[in-house]
């Protein structure tokens, strides 16, 4: 195993999202990973674009935004170190349903979604393991969005 491969595997396994991942799964997942960074104000992705990766935040913050006609961009959640950005890669048609923008300098591990989907198709145990990790994130984001909607409509009631 080369130094770079070993380093990215250690970095992936050190992230809270994958912290207790089985070592064999850790090696598989790490094969789809690379380090990346974004400057403050730089977009990780835009609504409607292909959801071809997701991100493990190592440092910095990422704002999730939706756009509404006449209102511009509205931040509905801000994520920080130890969290993940992007769940649209899990479900066809694999398109982003919001924008993600670096709120400040942000270091991430970028995970290649097609690579990871292929590995999950080949190893259903890996696919199940990832789904059990992503489902709580999906539910939490849904609840946070629900609370924001209640808050917005509660002001006008």
C-alpha positions in Angstrom: 0.0 0.0 0.0 1.5 3.3 -1.0 1.8 6.2 1.4 -0.9 8.4 -0.3 -3.4 5.5 -0.3 -2.7 4.7 3.3 -3.0 8.4 4.2 -6.4 8.9 2.6 -7.6 5.7 4.2 -6.5 7.0 7.6 -8.1 10.3 6.9 -11.4 8.8 5.8 -11.5 6.4 8.8 -10.7 9.3 11.2 -13.8 11.3 10.0 -16.7 10.8 12.5 -19.0 9.6 9.7 -16.8 6.6 9.1 -15.0 6.3 12.5 -16.1 2.8 13.4 -16.3 1.4 9.9 -15.1 -2.1 9.5 -11.4 -2.0 8.2 -12.3 -3.9 5.0 -15.1 -1.5 4.2 -12.8 1.4 5.1 -10.3 0.2 2.4 -13.2 -0.1 -0.2 -14.6 3.4 0.6 -11.2 5.0 0.7 -10.6 3.9 -2.9 -13.3 6.4 -3.9 -11.8 9.3 -1.9 -9.6 12.3 -2.5 -8.7 15.4 -0.6 -10.2 18.7 -1.8 -10.6 22.3 -0.6 -12.8 25.3 -1.3 -12.3 29.0 -0.8 -14.9 31.0 1.1 -17.8 31.8 -1.3 -16.9 28.9 -3.7 -19.6 26.5 -4.5 -19.2 22.8 -4.0 -22.2 22.1 -6.3 -25.3 23.7 -7.7 -29.0 22.6 -7.8 -29.7 20.6 -10.9 -26.1 19.5 -11.5 -25.2 15.8 -11.5 -24.7 14.6 -7.9 -21.5 12.8 -8.7 -19.8 13.1 -5.3 -20.4 13.8 -1.6 -18.1 15.5 0.9 -16.8 14.8 4.4 -16.1 18.1 6.0 -12.7 18.2 7.8 -12.3 21.9 8.4 -14.5 24.9 7.7 -18.3 25.4 7.1 -20.6 24.8 4.2 -24.0 26.5 3.8 -26.8 24.7 2.1 -29.0 27.0 0.0 -32.2 27.0 -1.9 -33.2 29.6 -4.4 -36.7 31.0 -4.7 -37.9 33.4 -7.4 -37.7 37.0 -6.2 -35.9 36.0 -3.0 -32.5 34.8 -4.1 -30.6 32.3 -2.1 -31.7 31.3 1.4 -29.5 29.3 3.7 -31.4 26.5 5.3 -28.6 24.8 7.1 -24.9 25.3 7.8 -22.6 22.3 8.3 -19.2 22.0 9.9 -16.3 19.7 10.7 -17.3 16.1 11.2 -20.5 16.4 9.1 -21.2 15.4 5.5 -22.5 17.4 2.5 -24.6 15.7 -0.1 -27.1 12.9 -0.1 -28.5 13.2 -3.6 -25.9 10.8 -4.9 -27.8 8.0 -3.3 -31.1 8.2 -5.3 -31.6 8.4 -9.1 -31.6 10.6 -11.1 -28.5 11.7 -9.0 -29.1 15.5 -9.3 -28.5 18.1 -6.6 -31.7 19.5 -5.1 -29.9 22.6 -3.5 -26.7 24.5 -3.7 -23.7 24.1 -1.3 -21.3 27.0 -0.7 -18.2 27.2 1.4 -18.9 29.7 4.2 -15.1 30.0 4.8 -12.0 28.1 3.7 -13.1 24.5 3.8 -11.2 21.2 3.6 -13.1 18.1 2.6 -12.7 14.5 1.6 -14.5 14.3 -1.8 -16.1 10.9 -2.3 -16.7 9.8 -5.9 -20.3 8.7 -6.0 -20.2 6.5 -9.1 -17.2 4.6 -7.7 -19.0 4.2 -4.3 -22.3 3.1 -5.9 -20.4 0.5 -7.9 -18.8 -0.9 -4.8 -22.1 -1.0 -3.0 -23.7 -2.8 -6.0 -20.9 -5.4 -5.9 -21.0 -5.7 -2.0 -24.4 -5.4 -0.6 -23.1 -5.6 2.9 -21.2 -2.4 2.2 -24.3 -0.8 0.7 -26.3 -1.7 3.8 -23.6 -0.3 6.1 -23.6 3.0 4.2 -27.4 3.2 4.1 -27.5 2.8 7.9 -25.0 5.7 8.2 -26.9 8.0 5.7 -30.4 7.4 6.9 -30.0 9.3 10.2 -28.4 12.2 8.2 -31.4 12.2 5.9 -33.9 12.2 8.8 -32.1 14.9 10.7 -32.0 17.2 7.6 -35.7 16.5 6.9 -36.5 17.4 10.5 -34.4 20.6 10.4 -36.1 21.6 7.2 -39.5 20.9 8.7 -38.7 23.0 11.8 -37.7 25.9 9.5 -40.9 25.7 7.5 -42.9 25.7 10.8 -40.9 28.7 11.9 -41.4 30.6 8.7 -45.1 29.9 8.6 -45.5 30.5 12.3 -44.4 34.1 11.9 -47.3 34.9 9.6 -50.0 33.0 11.4 
